Amino acid sequence: MKQILSITAKISLSLVAVFLLANCTKKTPPLEYFNQMYDSPAREAQEEDYFAKNNSSSRIPPYGAIPVGYYPYPYIDVLNPDDLSGPSKGLANPLKNPNLDDYKVGEQKYQTYCTPCHGVQGAGNGKVVGPYPRFATAPPAVTSGKIKGWSDGQLYHIITMGRGVMGSYAYQIEPDDRWKLVAYIRKLQEYDSKKGK
Ligand code: HEC
């Protein structure tokens, strides 16, 4: 009985060894057993695909397709925000009635990205401006009469495209949040107008 057991043990051990060693040669890809779970019929990236015209599982995107997270901006060629004066030019503000949450997002974006240059209240006196001017062009106030007269679209445009020394904030601030930032700048301007009285 003992002998039979030891023979069975030896046989199973050698079988295990054969299975293990079968994968040892480096030149061939490893053997896969019962690979139905690994290799699904769905094509993987860059796999050969006989059904496709180009013989590859990677398809050419259809004309006009855009990557996920990319927002096309039709005013990319407009250098001067003055050329965008008024919603009639197409850049109308979709955020008609901003609520408190919208203003809070706008405030957070303004205080993060704009304060260093344009100042906490938008007067153009941010930390990087003083004690002596470190800019060839000092950041102007966003609460000036001129900017109060700008359309929402113009403000959105300068945040998206930047101008001169001021860079674009298109990568840092999502389109929806840019309109909330515009709403917040309007609040700063409102505050500035009341303060002057
Ligand atoms: C690195 C400093 C800097 C930062 C940060 C910055 N700006 Fe500016 N900004 C400037 C300068 C400098 C100008 C003037 C550019 C020019 O006309 O050449 C300007 C111009 C502007 C103008 C037009 C003002 C005018 O009178 O023509 C607006 C509006 C404005 N910025 C808004 C913003 C907003 C909103 C943010 C935050 C998303 C921001 N800026 C971040 C430096 C900055």
Residues whose N, C-alpha, C, O or C-beta is under 5 A from the ligand:
A	BS01	HEC	Y113 C114 C117 T137 A138 P139 P140 A141 V142 I158 I159 R163 G164 V165 M166 Y169
